[in-house]
Amino acid sequence: MEIVIWALFGLGAGVAAKFVMPRATPGGLVLTALLGLGGALVGAWLGRMLGFYRPGQPASFVMAVIGALIVLTVFDFVASRR
């Protein structure tokens, strides 16, 4: 059940990152949401490992959005170079 909650949390952070970075990402909304999910999971995990917050704190959403923004920016950079 925890994986489902993480997935929903990550998709929400990915969508939030997309609104912060409204530039058109190749692949559409689904790919953007999946990339955001991956970035959110990595960002939230990294924040917990570095001791920035404990599980369940609101800061985890902020870190998840930051991770999603980083992944979306890297993907946009790589996709635009092709």
MMTF fields as JSON, N, C-alpha, C and O atoms, coordinates in Angstrom:
{
  "mmtfVersion": "1.0.0",
  "mmtfProducer": "UNKNOWN",
  "numBonds": 327,
  "numAtoms": 328,
  "numGroups": 82,
  "numChains": 1,
  "numModels": 1,
  "chainsPerModel": [1],
  "groupsPerChain": [82],
  "chainIdList": ["A"],
  "bondAtomList": [4, 2, 8, 6, 12, 10, 16, 14, 20, 18, 24, 22, 28, 26, 32, 30, 36, 34, 40, 38, 44, 42, 48, 46, 52, 50, 56, 54, 60, 58, 64, 62, 68, 66, 72, 70, 76, 74, 80, 78, 84, 82, 88, 86, 92, 90, 96, 94, 100, 98, 104, 102, 108, 106, 112, 110, 116, 114, 120, 118, 124, 122, 128, 126, 132, 130, 136, 134, 140, 138, 144, 142, 148, 146, 152, 150, 156, 154, 160, 158, 164, 162, 168, 166, 172, 170, 176, 174, 180, 178, 184, 182, 188, 186, 192, 190, 196, 194, 200, 198, 204, 202, 208, 206, 212, 210, 216, 214, 220, 218, 224, 222, 228, 226, 232, 230, 236, 234, 240, 238, 244, 242, 248, 246, 252, 250, 256, 254, 260, 258, 264, 262, 268, 266, 272, 270, 276, 274, 280, 278, 284, 282, 288, 286, 292, 290, 296, 294, 300, 298, 304, 302, 308, 306, 312, 310, 316, 314, 320, 318, 324, 322],
  "bondOrderList": [1, 1, 1, 1, 1, 1, 1, 1, 1, 1, 1, 1, 1, 1, 1, 1, 1, 1, 1, 1, 1, 1, 1, 1, 1, 1, 1, 1, 1, 1, 1, 1, 1, 1, 1, 1, 1, 1, 1, 1, 1, 1, 1, 1, 1, 1, 1, 1, 1, 1, 1, 1, 1, 1, 1, 1, 1, 1, 1, 1, 1, 1, 1, 1, 1, 1, 1, 1, 1, 1, 1, 1, 1, 1, 1, 1, 1, 1, 1, 1, 1],
  "groupList": [{"groupName": "MET", "atomNameList": ["N", "CA", "C", "O"], "elementList": ["N", "C", "C", "O"], "formalChargeList": [0, 0, 0, 0], "bondAtomList": [1, 0, 2, 1, 3, 2], "bondOrderList": [1, 1, 2], "singleLetterCode": "M", "chemCompType": "L-PEPTIDE LINKING"}, {"groupName": "GLU", "atomNameList": ["N", "CA", "C", "O"], "elementList": ["N", "C", "C", "O"], "formalChargeList": [0, 0, 0, 0], "bondAtomList": [1, 0, 2, 1, 3, 2], "bondOrderList": [1, 1, 2], "singleLetterCode": "E", "chemCompType": "L-PEPTIDE LINKING"}, {"groupName": "ILE", "atomNameList": ["N", "CA", "C", "O"], "elementList": ["N", "C", "C", "O"], "formalChargeList": [0, 0, 0, 0], "bondAtomList": [1, 0, 2, 1, 3, 2], "bondOrderList": [1, 1, 2], "singleLetterCode": "I", "chemCompType": "L-PEPTIDE LINKING"}, {"groupName": "VAL", "atomNameList": ["N", "CA", "C", "O"], "elementList": ["N", "C", "C", "O"], "formalChargeList": [0, 0, 0, 0], "bondAtomList": [1, 0, 2, 1, 3, 2], "bondOrderList": [1, 1, 2], "singleLetterCode": "V", "chemCompType": "L-PEPTIDE LINKING"}, {"groupName": "TRP", "atomNameList": ["N", "CA", "C", "O"], "elementList": ["N", "C", "C", "O"], "formalChargeList": [0, 0, 0, 0], "bondAtomList": [1, 0, 2, 1, 3, 2], "bondOrderList": [1, 1, 2], "singleLetterCode": "W", "chemCompType": "L-PEPTIDE LINKING"}, {"groupName": "ALA", "atomNameList": ["N", "CA", "C", "O"], "elementList": ["N", "C", "C", "O"], "formalChargeList": [0, 0, 0, 0], "bondAtomList": [1, 0, 2, 1, 3, 2], "bondOrderList": [1, 1, 2], "singleLetterCode": "A", "chemCompType": "L-PEPTIDE LINKING"}, {"groupName": "LEU", "atomNameList": ["N", "CA", "C", "O"], "elementList": ["N", "C", "C", "O"], "formalChargeList": [0, 0, 0, 0], "bondAtomList": [1, 0, 2, 1, 3, 2], "bondOrderList": [1, 1, 2], "singleLetterCode": "L", "chemCompType": "L-PEPTIDE LINKING"}, {"groupName": "PHE", "atomNameList": ["N", "CA", "C", "O"], "elementList": ["N", "C", "C", "O"], "formalChargeList": [0, 0, 0, 0], "bondAtomList": [1, 0, 2, 1, 3, 2], "bondOrderList": [1, 1, 2], "singleLetterCode": "F", "chemCompType": "L-PEPTIDE LINKING"}, {"groupName": "GLY", "atomNameList": ["N", "CA", "C", "O"], "elementList": ["N", "C", "C", "O"], "formalChargeList": [0, 0, 0, 0], "bondAtomList": [1, 0, 2, 1, 3, 2], "bondOrderList": [1, 1, 2], "singleLetterCode": "G", "chemCompType": "PEPTIDE LINKING"}, {"groupName": "LYS", "atomNameList": ["N", "CA", "C", "O"], "elementList": ["N", "C", "C", "O"], "formalChargeList": [0, 0, 0, 0], "bondAtomList": [1, 0, 2, 1, 3, 2], "bondOrderList": [1, 1, 2], "singleLetterCode": "K", "chemCompType": "L-PEPTIDE LINKING"}, {"groupName": "PRO", "atomNameList": ["N", "CA", "C", "O"], "elementList": ["N", "C", "C", "O"], "formalChargeList": [0, 0, 0, 0], "bondAtomList": [1, 0, 2, 1, 3, 2], "bondOrderList": [1, 1, 2], "singleLetterCode": "P", "chemCompType": "L-PEPTIDE LINKING"}, {"groupName": "ARG", "atomNameList": ["N", "CA", "C", "O"], "elementList": ["N", "C", "C", "O"], "formalChargeList": [0, 0, 0, 0], "bondAtomList": [1, 0, 2, 1, 3, 2], "bondOrderList": [1, 1, 2], "singleLetterCode": "R", "chemCompType": "L-PEPTIDE LINKING"}, {"groupName": "THR", "atomNameList": ["N", "CA", "C", "O"], "elementList": ["N", "C", "C", "O"], "formalChargeList": [0, 0, 0, 0], "bondAtomList": [1, 0, 2, 1, 3, 2], "bondOrderList": [1, 1, 2], "singleLetterCode": "T", "chemCompType": "L-PEPTIDE LINKING"}, {"groupName": "TYR", "atomNameList": ["N", "CA", "C", "O"], "elementList": ["N", "C", "C", "O"], "formalChargeList": [0, 0, 0, 0], "bondAtomList": [1, 0, 2, 1, 3, 2], "bondOrderList": [1, 1, 2], "singleLetterCode": "Y", "chemCompType": "L-PEPTIDE LINKING"}, {"groupName": "GLN", "atomNameList": ["N", "CA", "C", "O"], "elementList": ["N", "C", "C", "O"], "formalChargeList": [0, 0, 0, 0], "bondAtomList": [1, 0, 2, 1, 3, 2], "bondOrderList": [1, 1, 2], "singleLetterCode": "Q", "chemCompType": "L-PEPTIDE LINKING"}, {"groupName": "SER", "atomNameList": ["N", "CA", "C", "O"], "elementList": ["N", "C", "C", "O"], "formalChargeList": [0, 0, 0, 0], "bondAtomList": [1, 0, 2, 1, 3, 2], "bondOrderList": [1, 1, 2], "singleLetterCode": "S", "chemCompType": "L-PEPTIDE LINKING"}, {"groupName": "ASP", "atomNameList": ["N", "CA", "C", "O"], "elementList": ["N", "C", "C", "O"], "formalChargeList": [0, 0, 0, 0], "bondAtomList": [1, 0, 2, 1, 3, 2], "bondOrderList": [1, 1, 2], "singleLetterCode": "D", "chemCompType": "L-PEPTIDE LINKING"}],
  "groupTypeList": [0, 1, 2, 3, 2, 4, 5, 6, 7, 8, 6, 8, 5, 8, 3, 5, 5, 9, 7, 3, 0, 10, 11, 5, 12, 10, 8, 8, 6, 3, 6, 12, 5, 6, 6, 8, 6, 8, 8, 5, 6, 3, 8, 5, 4, 6, 8, 11, 0, 6, 8, 7, 13, 11, 10, 8, 14, 10, 5, 15, 7, 3, 0, 5, 3, 2, 8, 5, 6, 2, 3, 6, 12, 3, 7, 16, 7, 3, 5, 15, 11, 11],
  "groupIdList": [1, 2, 3, 4, 5, 6, 7, 8, 9, 10, 11, 12, 13, 14, 15, 16, 17, 18, 19, 20, 21, 22, 23, 24, 25, 26, 27, 28, 29, 30, 31, 32, 33, 34, 35, 36, 37, 38, 39, 40, 41, 42, 43, 44, 45, 46, 47, 48, 49, 50, 51, 52, 53, 54, 55, 56, 57, 58, 59, 60, 61, 62, 63, 64, 65, 66, 67, 68, 69, 70, 71, 72, 73, 74, 75, 76, 77, 78, 79, 80, 81, 82],
  "secStructList": [7, 2, 2, 2, 2, 2, 2, 2, 2, 2, 2, 2, 2, 2, 2, 2, 2, 2, 2, 2, 1, 7, 1, 7, 7, 6, 6, 2, 2, 2, 2, 2, 2, 2, 2, 2, 2, 2, 2, 2, 2, 2, 2, 2, 2, 2, 2, 2, 2, 6, 6, 1, 7, 7, 6, 6, 7, 6, 2, 2, 2, 2, 2, 2, 2, 2, 2, 2, 2, 2, 2, 2, 2, 2, 2, 2, 2, 2, 2, 2, 6, 7],
  "xCoordList": [0.822, 0.0, 0.866, 0.489, 2.027, 2.911, 3.407, 3.609, 3.603, 4.063, 3.009, 3.35, 1.747, 0.663, 0.627, 0.445, 0.796, 0.807, 1.997, 1.854, 3.177, 4.355, 4.113, 4.491, 3.482, 3.228, 2.282, 2.53, 1.219, 0.29, 0.955, 0.751, 1.74, 2.484, 3.445, 3.543, 4.143, 5.098, 4.423, 4.931, 3.286, 2.554, 2.078, 2.126, 1.622, 1.209, 2.369, 2.215, 3.518, 4.701, 5.152, 5.617, 5.023, 5.372, 4.47, 4.937, 3.182, 2.241, 2.532, 2.483, 2.833, 3.179, 4.445, 4.527, 5.417, 6.646, 6.353, 6.97, 5.422, 5.061, 4.438, 4.665, 3.646, 3.054, 4.107, 3.986, 5.132, 6.216, 7.063, 7.543, 7.247, 8.04, 7.115, 7.097, 6.351, 5.316, 5.832, 5.031, 7.126, 7.675, 7.241, 7.169, 6.959, 6.481, 7.574, 8.631, 7.31, 8.235, 7.83, 6.656, 8.779, 8.423, 7.852, 8.364, 6.804, 6.221, 4.863, 4.153, 4.479, 3.148, 3.03, 4.017, 1.789, 1.493, 1.84, 2.329, 1.598, 1.852, 3.35, 3.749, 4.166, 5.613, 6.114, 6.974, 5.575, 5.963, 5.608, 6.402, 4.416, 3.995, 4.89, 5.242, 5.263, 6.127, 7.54, 8.139, 8.065, 9.376, 9.305, 10.223, 8.217, 8.026, 7.927, 8.439, 7.268, 7.166, 8.554, 8.87, 9.375, 10.734, 11.554, 12.253, 11.468, 12.205, 11.71, 12.498, 10.412, 9.845, 10.28, 10.605, 10.288, 10.732, 12.195, 12.566, 13.023, 14.445, 14.647, 15.425, 13.95, 14.096, 13.645, 14.323, 12.502, 11.994, 12.912, 13.185, 13.38, 14.29, 15.598, 16.101, 16.138, 17.393, 17.247, 18.136, 16.127, 15.891, 15.821, 16.315, 15.2, 15.127, 16.496, 16.856, 17.258, 18.579, 19.538, 20.391, 19.41, 20.289, 19.825, 20.506, 18.664, 18.178, 17.489, 17.395, 17.004, 16.314, 14.965, 14.497, 14.348, 13.025, 12.755, 13.496, 11.68, 11.243, 10.073, 9.454, 9.753, 8.607, 7.323, 7.057, 6.539, 5.249, 5.291, 4.236, 6.451, 6.539, 6.265, 6.569, 5.697, 5.39, 6.62, 6.497, 7.784, 8.995, 9.268, 9.935, 8.77, 9.01, 8.363, 8.901, 7.215, 6.579, 7.431, 7.575, 7.992, 8.854, 10.07, 10.436, 10.695, 11.866, 11.49, 12.271, 10.306, 9.84, 9.642, 9.993, 9.086, 8.903, 10.26, 10.44, 11.209, 12.554, 13.198, 13.796, 13.077, 13.608, 12.942, 13.61, 11.627, 10.898, 11.335, 11.484, 11.54, 12.011, 13.383, 13.64, 14.249, 15.587, 15.497, 16.14, 14.709, 14.58, 13.938, 14.386, 12.905, 12.259, 13.207, 13.193, 14.02, 14.975, 16.034, 16.37, 16.554, 17.56, 16.955, 17.582, 15.74, 15.088, 14.85, 15.076, 14.402, 14.156, 15.451, 15.459, 16.549, 17.84, 18.308, 18.776, 18.179, 18.615, 17.728, 18.237, 16.414, 15.494, 15.654, 15.47, 15.99, 16.127, 17.42, 17.523, 18.402, 19.686, 19.627, 20.536, 18.571, 18.464, 18.018, 17.877],
  "yCoordList": [-1.194, 0.0, 1.258, 2.282, 1.17, 2.335, 2.726, 3.909, 1.747, 2.031, 2.822, 3.731, 2.496, 3.22, 4.669, 5.586, 4.873, 6.232, 7.013, 8.181, 6.383, 7.033, 7.394, 8.48, 6.486, 6.747, 7.932, 8.796, 7.988, 9.113, 10.414, 11.464, 10.332, 11.485, 11.983, 13.184, 11.061, 11.413, 11.988, 12.94, 11.429, 11.982, 13.397, 14.272, 13.616, 14.972, 15.951, 17.082, 15.522, 16.379, 16.604, 17.692, 15.598, 15.75, 16.74, 17.548, 16.684, 17.641, 19.05, 20.017, 19.166, 20.469, 21.014, 22.208, 20.157, 20.588, 21.042, 21.988, 20.381, 20.769, 22.158, 22.923, 22.489, 23.825, 24.884, 26.024, 24.522, 25.457, 25.671, 26.778, 24.615, 24.663, 24.38, 23.257, 25.368, 25.111, 24.908, 24.736, 24.923, 24.717, 23.358, 22.384, 23.299, 22.061, 20.999, 21.16, 19.926, 18.805, 17.78, 17.418, 17.304, 16.295, 15.052, 14.605, 14.504, 13.285, 13.489, 12.512, 14.702, 14.957, 14.829, 14.683, 14.888, 14.913, 13.598, 13.609, 12.476, 11.179, 10.993, 10.604, 11.271, 11.138, 12.128, 11.797, 13.339, 14.339, 13.881, 14.044, 13.307, 12.816, 11.669, 11.6, 10.767, 9.651, 10.12, 9.631, 11.063, 11.626, 12.363, 12.281, 13.079, 13.758, 12.785, 13.047, 11.663, 10.617, 10.119, 10.006, 9.824, 9.352, 10.387, 10.063, 11.628, 12.696, 12.943, 13.213, 12.853, 13.062, 11.972, 12.247, 10.746, 9.647, 9.809, 9.613, 10.167, 10.361, 11.555, 11.479, 12.66, 13.858, 13.632, 14.039, 12.983, 12.719, 11.748, 11.935, 10.725, 9.756, 10.443, 10.233, 11.254, 11.938, 12.894, 12.979, 13.609, 14.511, 13.782, 14.273, 12.6, 11.807, 11.249, 11.219, 10.809, 10.247, 11.308, 11.009, 12.547, 13.62, 14.221, 15.071, 13.777, 14.222, 15.577, 16.224, 16.02, 17.31, 17.284, 18.315, 16.131, 15.996, 14.536, 13.654, 14.289, 12.92, 12.576, 13.477, 11.296, 10.905, 11.581, 11.664, 12.059, 12.661, 14.161, 14.777, 14.768, 16.212, 16.901, 16.338, 18.11, 18.824, 19.134, 19.323, 19.19, 19.467, 18.382, 18.637, 17.182, 16.103, 16.422, 16.049, 17.105, 17.477, 18.503, 18.431, 19.451, 20.459, 19.796, 20.116, 18.886, 18.186, 17.307, 17.167, 16.718, 15.9, 16.759, 16.338, 17.952, 18.859, 19.297, 19.384, 19.571, 19.961, 18.82, 19.057, 17.59, 16.432, 16.266, 15.966, 16.46, 16.349, 17.446, 17.189, 18.655, 19.75, 19.431, 19.704, 18.86, 18.515, 17.462, 17.595, 16.424, 15.366, 15.919, 15.595, 16.741, 17.32, 18.243, 18.26, 19.003, 19.897, 19.101, 19.435, 18.054, 17.218, 16.544, 16.506, 16.012, 15.364, 16.363, 16.041, 17.563, 18.584, 18.95, 19.127, 19.062, 19.367, 18.258, 18.538, 17.008, 15.881, 15.746, 15.507, 15.895, 15.743, 16.871, 16.649, 18.063, 19.191, 19.126, 19.761, 18.38, 18.261, 17.271, 17.231, 16.476, 15.481, 16.109, 15.419],
  "zCoordList": [0.0, 0.0, 0.0, -0.57, 0.644, 0.701, -0.691, -0.965, -1.565, -2.929, -3.69, -4.447, -3.505, -4.17, -3.688, -4.489, -2.4, -1.851, -2.388, -2.751, -2.445, -3.021, -4.48, -4.919, -5.243, -6.66, -6.834, -7.675, -6.065, -6.155, -5.721, -6.331, -4.678, -4.192, -5.273, -5.521, -5.903, -6.956, -8.181, -8.774, -8.576, -9.72, -9.42, -10.285, -8.2, -7.811, -7.857, -8.316, -7.385, -7.434, -8.871, -9.209, -9.712, -11.128, -11.833, -12.636, -11.542, -12.135, -11.61, -12.37, -10.321, -9.752, -10.417, -10.704, -10.66, -11.332, -12.75, -13.239, -13.411, -14.767, -14.795, -15.732, -13.765, -13.7, -13.388, -13.836, -12.628, -12.332, -13.586, -13.832, -14.377, -15.597, -16.782, -17.285, -17.234, -18.241, -19.664, -20.582, -19.865, -21.206, -21.736, -20.986, -23.008, -23.624, -23.59, -24.2, -22.879, -22.801, -23.85, -23.933, -24.654, -25.646, -24.973, -23.947, -25.547, -25.009, -24.383, -24.143, -24.115, -23.591, -22.087, -21.366, -21.642, -20.211, -19.519, -18.39, -20.175, -19.544, -19.279, -18.182, -20.287, -20.105, -19.059, -18.243, -19.087, -18.102, -16.693, -15.766, -16.528, -15.209, -14.746, -13.569, -15.658, -15.281, -14.929, -13.971, -15.699, -15.359, -14.032, -13.216, -13.822, -12.552, -11.397, -10.309, -11.633, -10.611, -10.225, -9.041, -11.216, -10.934, -10.189, -9.23, -10.63, -9.961, -8.556, -7.649, -8.375, -7.041, -6.081, -4.926, -6.551, -5.687, -5.301, -4.143, -6.277, -5.988, -5.065, -4.114, -5.339, -4.509, -3.08, -2.137, -2.917, -1.566, -0.819, 0.367, -1.509, -0.879, -0.476, 0.628, -1.369, -1.087, 0.099, 0.946, 0.155, 1.283, 2.614, 3.629, 2.601, 3.83, 4.207, 5.384, 3.207, 3.491, 4.015, 4.852, 3.534, 3.991, 5.313, 5.887, 5.794, 7.088, 7.084, 8.127, 5.916, 5.842, 6.55, 7.034, 6.612, 7.22, 7.515, 7.083, 8.259, 8.55, 7.646, 7.08, 7.496, 6.655, 7.132, 8.331, 6.176, 6.481, 6.686, 6.833, 6.704, 6.864, 5.53, 4.479, 5.55, 4.309, 3.459, 2.249, 4.061, 3.292, 2.269, 1.267, 2.5, 1.538, 0.195, -0.847, 0.2, -1.07, -1.801, -3.022, -1.074, -1.695, -2.318, -3.45, -1.604, -2.131, -3.32, -4.261, -3.281, -4.397, -5.642, -6.744, -5.48, -6.625, -7.17, -8.384, -6.288, -6.734, -7.528, -8.577, -7.032, -7.76, -9.113, -10.102, -9.166, -10.433, -11.403, -12.597, -10.907, -11.769, -12.358, -13.53, -11.553, -12.048, -13.147, -14.189, -12.921, -13.932, -15.206, -16.306, -15.078, -16.255, -17.019, -18.25, -16.307, -16.962, -17.723, -18.859, -17.098, -17.768, -18.997, -20.056, -18.862, -20.004, -21.126, -22.292, -20.796, -21.804, -22.524, -23.742, -21.769, -22.359, -23.31, -24.414, -22.877, -23.703, -24.938, -26.033, -24.783, -25.897, -26.917, -28.114, -26.465, -27.39, -28.185, -29.234, -27.716, -28.415, -29.57, -30.4, -29.631, -30.717, -31.999, -33.008]
}
